[in-house]
């Protein structure tokens, strides 16, 4: 059973060995014998659902050729739709519930199980996705694998623990093991400088910024195969309707509640406007958002839609994307929308502040500020088609110049290969020697 109460069957037989009772009692594992000519990457992620960090990982592995160009094993602490996609690409996928963070003996036992199963696979490096997947970095280092750890969460300590493990008292030794894993990683990768700055003191000289990217070629193909008019018909949007879209898991940090209240204040002035909140997981927060919409009398103009694998039709059909997050490294939804030429209305927190310029590449507002959000919505809904298109074009040009998926996949592969050759290599130096995106590195 996972920490959130869900259960998942192991996809592979695992050998169970005795659990250690303390971090100091963990036996030293032999260094695996690896072939220098054969790349094989261990990937550990918190889950394989359709969230931004998970899609980041799937796109990176696809762009790197995982499962075809090199061997790859993905260990996930929860399954999801991306599991089948990765398996179809030739990646070995193993789903196992997460090591318990409130039980040191259970944590050590789970890592020993996974280590016993993974050791014969002779991986050459590890890629860990999200801070929540920190046991993967701990595990990889015990297997003597150099670690590239991609951290997406813009939460400082101790908030990161409260956010990732709500209601759980994390064992202090487990927290110490996470800190040790962070300090011992070969490269700690961030999407934005503002997020890197939160972690840099805990991983001195090992942090780098590799800007997140999206597959612009695939988005071009999407735009060509799904005309806007057809997408609007599919969603039953009227020709004159000005449709706002918020794409992302409905949760407090993303501000759907604030956005609903702001929309309620501008709805009367813009009778042709509608709002779609796509990403409902039937949580208490999403129920509260739904109740707020009902109380505001705007239920007929606001859709609350479950998480979907058909996000493309929403991007193509709607007139502008809204991001109201108060904590966000660099959301994929914003990059997808911009790459498609869709104007964006957004806060400028963390990496968004490094991407968006008000009036140029977006219409911006302050996080957690209802008055500011109302003004931004009123502003964008008052723009004519030409003004919106101009913002969309400038955003599209920026994303294509700085945020194509091929760039970040190239840099991740360079880090994995460079650290496999020399685990002590400086990650900034590895990227500086690479032909792509070297100018984006911060250390």
N, C-alpha and C positions, 0 to 999 in steps of 0.2 A: 504494500500500500504506500502511495506517495504522501507527501506532507499535506497536500490539499484534500486527502481523503479518497483520491482516485486509485484504481488498481490497474496494473498492466502486466500482462504475461510476458515472461522473458522469451525473447525470440531465439535464444541460443542456450544450450546447456551450459551451466556455470559450475565449476568445481568449488565447493564450499570448504574453506579452511578455517582454523580457529581464529577467533577475534582477539586482537590485542586489547589490553585494558587501559593503556595510556599511550600517548604519542611517543614517549621514550622507549616503550617496549616494542615498537614496530621493528621487525627484523629487517636487516639490510637486504635488499633484493639484488640478485646478481645483474650486472650490466648485460643486456641482451647482445647477442652477436648479430651484427647487421652487415649487409652487403652495401658497400659505399656506392655501388652502381645502381642500386634499386631503391627508389623513393617509395615509402609507404607511410601514410599519414593517419594518425589517430585523431579523431575529432570528438570532442565532448561538448554537448549542448544541453540546456535545461529542458527543452522540448522541441517538437517538430510541428507545432501548430502554424497558423498563418500570420503570426506577429511580425513586426518589422525586423527584429534581430534574427528571427528564424529565416525569413526570406532573404536577408542579407547573406546568411550562411549558405543557403541553398544556391543562390545566384553565384556566390564566390566559388563554390565547389564545381558548379556547372561550367563556369568560365575557365577554371583551372584544368578541367578535364578529369576530375576525380572519378575513379572507377574505371577509367579507360586509359588515360595517359599515365596514371600511377595508381597503386593500390590505396584503398581508403576504407577505414572502419569508422562508422559513426556510432557513438554511444550516446543515447538520449535518455533523460530521466522521465520523459513522458512522450508518448507517440502523438501522431497527428497526420494530416494529409500529406506533409512533405516526406514522410517515411516511404511511401510508395514511389514518389518521384525519384528519390535518391536511389532506391533499390533498382528501379528501372534503368538507371544510369550505370549500374554495375558496382554501386557502393554497398558494402556490407553494413546493415543497420541492426543494431542491438538495442532494444528498449529494456531498461531496468529502472525500478523506482529509485529515487534519490537517496543517497546516504543520509541518515537522520542527523540533523545538526544539533539536536538537544540530547543526544545519547552518544557519548564518546566511544563506548565499546561497540555499539551498533555501527557507528561511522567507520571505525577501523575494520570491523568485520566485512562491511560492504566493499571497502577499498581492497581488502585482501582477496575477496571473491573475484572482483574485476581484474586485479593484477594477475591472478593465476590464469584467468581466461585469456588475457591480452598478451602475456609474455611470449608465447610461442609465435605470435604474429610478426614479431620483429619489425615494429614500426621504426621509422627514422626520425620522426618529429611529431609534435602534437599541436593541434589548433583547438583552443578552448573558446567557446562562444558564450558571452555574458558573464558578469560577476557571479550570478546565481549558480553558474556551473563550476564554481571554484574547486569542488572536489576533483574535477577533471585535471586541473593544474597540479593539485597535490598528488594525484594518482600518477600522472605522467612523469613528474619529477622523481617519484619513487621507482619508476621504471627506467630512470636515467635518460629520459627523452627531453630534448630541448623544447621549450614551450613558447608558442605564439598565442597570446591571450587577448582576444578582442572584447573590450568592455564597452557596452553601450549605455549603461545606466549612469545618469548624471546626479547621483545621490552621494553626499558625503557620509562618512561614518558619524554617528551610529545609525543614521536614517536608512542606509542601504540594507542593514540587517532587518529593520522593522518593515521595510517595503518588501523585501524578498521573502521574509519568513514571518508574516503577521501573526501575532498571538503566540509565538514560540520563543522560549527562553533558550538562546543559543549557548551551548556549552563553551566556556571561555577557552578551553584548549582547542576546540574546533575553530574558534575565531583566530587563535594564534596560528593554527595550521594554515588558515587562509592567508594570513599576513605573510607567513613564511613562503607560501607558494607564490604570492604576488612579488615579493622581493627577489625570489629565485627564478622568475620567468626570464627567458631570453629576450622577449620583446612583448611589451604591453601596448596594444594598438587601440587608438581612439579615432572616432569620426570627426571630432572637433577639438580645437585647442582649449576651449573652456572646460570641457570634460577632462581632458588630459591633465589640466592644472590641479584638479581635485585629487588625483592619484599619484602625481609625479613624486611627492615626498616619500611615498611608500615603495617606489621602484626606481631608485635613483639611476639616472642615465640609461634606463631601459625603455622609456616611453617614447612613442612616435605617433604622429598623426597621419593616417591614411584616409583621405576623404572618402566617405561612402559614395557608392555609385549605383546607377541603374542601367539596365540593358537598353540603351537608346535605340539600337537596331531593332530589337524586338518591339519596342514601343512604336517605332516608325511603321513596322509591319502591322501592328494592331490598328494604328490610325488609318492605314490604307484598307484594311479588311473590315473595319467596323465604322462606317460613316456616322457622323454625329446625328444625322436625321434618323437613321435606323435605330441608334441607341436610345434616342428620345422616344421614339415610338414604342420600343420595348419596355420602357419605364412609364409609358403613358403620360409623358410630359407635354403640356399644351405648347403650341408654337411660341406664344408670347410669355410663357412662364419663365421667370428668372430663378433657376434652381441652384441653391447653395448646398455643398456637400461637405460633410465631415467624415473622413475615412480613418478608422482606428478603433481599437478596443475601447469600449465605453467604460471608463474608469476615472476616479477623481482627478488624477494629475493631468488628464487630457481636457478637462474643463467643459464637458458637454452640458453640464447643468448651467454654468455661466452663459454658454452660448444660447441655450434655449431661452433663458431670461432676457438676454439681449435681443434675440429675434422677436420675442413677444413685444418689446418696446418699439420696434421699427415696423412691425407687420402691418399696422394700420396705414402707415405712410407709403407702403409698397405692397399694394394688394395683389400684385402678380408674383410675389416672391414666395418660395417654399424652401424648406430645409430638410435634408436627409442626414440622419445620424446612423452611419453604417458601422457595425461592430459590436452589436449587443450579445452579451454572454449570459443574459438572464441573472445578473447579480443584484444584490440589494441596491447598489448605486444606480444601475440602469433602471430599476423599478422606481427609484426616487425621481430620476429624470423624466420618466414617463408620467409620473404623477404631477410633476411641476408643469409639464406641457398641458396636461388636462386642466389644471387649475387656471392656467393662463388663457384658456379658451382658444388655443392654437392647434389643437390636435388634428384638425383637418388639413393643416398646412405643414405639419412636421411628421416625417416618417422615422421610425426607429426600427432598424433593420438588423437581423443577425449577422455575425461574421460570415463572409461569403468568399468563395473561391472565384466568383465572377465580378471582381472589382472593376474590371476593364469597362464594362458597360456604364458604370456610374461615372467614371472619369470622362468618358466620351460624351455622356449625355448632359452633365451638369455644367453650369456657367462659371462657377468659381469654387475653389477648395478653401475651407476654413480650418485653421489649426489654432486651438485656444489653450494649448498646453502651458503649464507653469514649470514643468520639468521635462526636458526632451533633448537628447543629444543632437540628432539630425534625422527627423522622421522620414521614412521612405515615402510616405504618402505625399509629402510636399515635393520631393524630388520627382516622383512619378508624374504628378500633376504638372509641374513646371516643364518636364521633358516633353509633355504632350501639348504645351502651349496654353495650359489652363492657368488663368490668373489665380493668385493665392492671397488670402487674407489671413494674417498670422501674427502671433506673438514673436518676439525675437530673443527667446531664451536660449542659452548655451550655443550650440552650433547654428541655430536659426539666425542668431545675430551676426554670424560670420557669413551667412548666405544672402540674407534679405536686406534690401534697402527700400525704405518706405517711398512710394511714389515712382520707383524705378522697376524693381523686380517683384514688388508685393505692395499690398496695403497693410500696414502694421498697427498693432495696438498693444497696450500694456497687459501683462498677465494678471489674472485675478482682479481685474478692474472693469466693473460692469459699464461704467460711463464710457470708458475708452472703447470697449467692445461694441457698444451701441453706436458710437460715432463711426467706427470702422465699417460696420455693416451698412449703416446709412450711406456712407460714402461710396462703397462699392455698388450698392443697389441703385445709386443715383447716376452712375457712370453710363455713358452710351457704349454701344458695341465697339466703336473704334478705340476708345480709351481702354476698355478691358483687353482688347486684342493686342494693343501695344505693350501692356504690362506682361501679357502672356508670351509675346515674342521675345522680350528681353529676358524673361525667366528661362525660356527654352534655350536661348543662346548661351546663357551662363551655365546651365546644367550640362549641355553638350560639351562645353569647353573644359569644365572642371570635374564633372561627376559621372563619367561613363564607367560602367562596371568593369570593362577590360582593364582599366587602370588600377583599381584597388585589388582585383584578382591577381594581376601581375605582381603587385607589391607583396601581397600575402605569400604567393609562391616563392618570391625572392627571399623573404624572411625565413620561410620553412626550409628551403634548400640551403641558404647561407648558414643558418644555425645548425643544421644537420652536419655540415662540413666542419664548422667550428663553433661549438656551443658558447664560447666566450666572445664571439664576434659582436661588435657594437651594432645594434640594429639600425641606427642612423647611418652608419658607414655602409652597411649592406644596401640600403635604399639609395644612398648617394651614388653608389656604383651602378645602380640599375638605370636603364635608359628611359624609364617612364616614371613620372610623378616624383622624381627626386626633389623637385622644388617645393613639394608640399609637406616635407618632413619637418617636424619640430622635435626637439629633444631637450 
